[in-house]
């Protein structure tokens, strides 16, 4: 499958991304993905499902090249940059190297079946080192990434896997409730588990760099400039931990990784914004998702409140500006942003990302150009 990309437009988008990262008062990137086709494995225009992408490394590459070509033919002037996604290998990729069983399904990422630890005391039975070249799903992911790097022809980077955070990895080894209770009862053993999880993630990142070359790796697939620094972490459980527990058991390990690989993106699925935002701020990420919302309602008021807090803390928001009119219980369609809302949001610290059709894209482009 041949790549059909506008290299001049990609160069412009790359320059704009780099300039914006250096100075968030520069014009913010304008990123739109075409959603006029099916989203196989959660990738627009990809013809293959999760199972097919996992089991066939050539489909893992080909399906995404089809998506890239479709994007550039439908929406050529967006600041979108292509990056090979690897989320379809699932959140249990690192835990699989400790023996965690991954169940493959067609329409969602694999899920971790059961836990390899019954209690925190089983941490003593875990290997202190894993070998991504041989253990668990390491060889499967390696083969897929090699095919993607080859298909990318030195133009398209390969995104890092959905490796979670050290705490996210730990919850795939020991259930979250048991892990939280152990913070009170056996804190030293919890720190040992967090140390093992952090070292495993470092080993996986270093192995990935060996497989495809550091210049081909996007450590943060939200900032997909080839060879750029800045790691993405998925800290999905921030909202269930008090700031005190987070400070003790999670933050030091996240900061260690950010120090090693550069500050990048911090994602969380936790819905209770702004209760846990102080934990996010202490990570000092470059970007967070706009979808971090109170009760996951994503109302206009929620977005504007989050915009105020991120601006105060020098954090860039990344994501879509469609919103619900009321709350999580609102079943009305998403409301599209208007020019006044976009103007309120655009004063430094925003990367606007929408998945839309070409008709809406042209309207949004007109709004963007009028700022």
C-alpha positions, 0 to 999 in steps of 0.5 A, a space after each residue: 500500500 503506497 503512502 499518498 501524502 502531501 509532504 509540503 503540507 506535512 512540513 507546514 504542520 510540523 513547523 506549526 506544532 514545533 512553534 506552538 510548543 515553544 510559544 503557546 501564544 503562536 497560532 494554535 494547530 488546526 487539526 481535523 480528522 475525516 469521519 465520513 467513513 467507518 472507524 475500524 479499530 477506532 481509526 477513521 477509514 481503517 477497514 480492519 477490526 481490532 482482532 485483525 490488526 493484532 493478528 496480522 502485522 501487515 493489516 496493522 500497517 495497511 489499515 492505517 495507510 488507507 486511513 492516512 491517504 483518506 484523510 489527506 484526500 478529504 481534508 488536505 489543509 488541516 494541521 493533522 500529522 499522521 502517526 501509526 496508532 498502537 492502542 489496539 494492542 490494549 492496556 494490558 501489553 506491559 502486564 502481559 509480560 508478567 503473565 497477565 492474560 489478554 482476551 482479544 475481541 473484534 470491536 474493542 481493545 483486548 482486556 486483561 482477564 483476571 489478575 496475576 496477584 491475589 494480594 499485595 504479598 504476591 509482589 514478592 513472586 513477581 520478576 523484578 525485570 521483564 524482557 520485552 523481546 521475549 515475554 508476553 505480547 512483546 514479540 507480537 507488538 514488535 512485529 507490528 511496529 516493525 511493519 509500521 515503521 517500514 511502511 512509514 518510509 521514514 515519514 510517518 512515526 510509530 506511536 508508543 503503545 497504550 502502556 498506561 502509567 505505573 499505577 495503571 500497570 499495577 492495577 492490571 497486576 492487582 485489582 484496584 480496590 486491593 491496591 488502594 487498601 494495601 496503600 494503608 496496610 502495606 505501603 512498602 509493598 505497594 512501593 515495591 510494586 510501583 517500582 517494578 511497574 515503572 522499571 517494566 515501562 522503562 524497559 518496554 520503551 527502551 526495547 521499542 526504541 531498539 526495534 524501530 529506531 528512536 527517530 521513528 518513535 512518537 513517545 506521545 502520539 498527541 504530539 506526533 513530530 518524528 523524534 520529538 521528546 515528551 512521553 504520554 502517560 494514561 493515568 486512568 485512576 487519578 480520580 479515585 485516589 485522594 491527592 495525598 495517596 496520589 502524591 505518595 504512590 503515583 506522582 514520584 514514578 510519573 515524574 521520574 518517567 517525565 524526567 527521563 523522556 520529557 514532559 508530554 501528555 497526561 490522559 485520564 478517564 477519571 470523570 470528577 473534574 475539578 476535584 483531582 486537578 491538583 494531582 494533574 497539575 503536579 505532573 506538569 504535563 504539556 497537554 491534557 484532554 479537554 474530555 477531562 470533565 465534571 461528571 463527563 458532561 462536557 458542557 460549555 461551562 465545564 470546558 470554560 472552567 477547565 480552560 481557566 484552570 489550565 491557563 493559570 497552570 500553563 497547561 495546553 488543552 487538546 481536543 474537540 469543542 463540541 459540548 452538551 447543553 446540560 449534563 451527563 443526563 443530556 441526551 440531545 445531540 452535541 452542540 457545535 462551537 460557534 465563533 464566540 466560544 472558539 474565541 474564548 478558548 483560543 487565547 493561548 494554550 489550545 490545540 483544537 481537534 475535531 473528527 468531522 465531515 467535509 461540510 463541517 470542516 469547511 465551516 470550522 476552517 472559516 471560523 479558524 481563519 476569522 480569528 
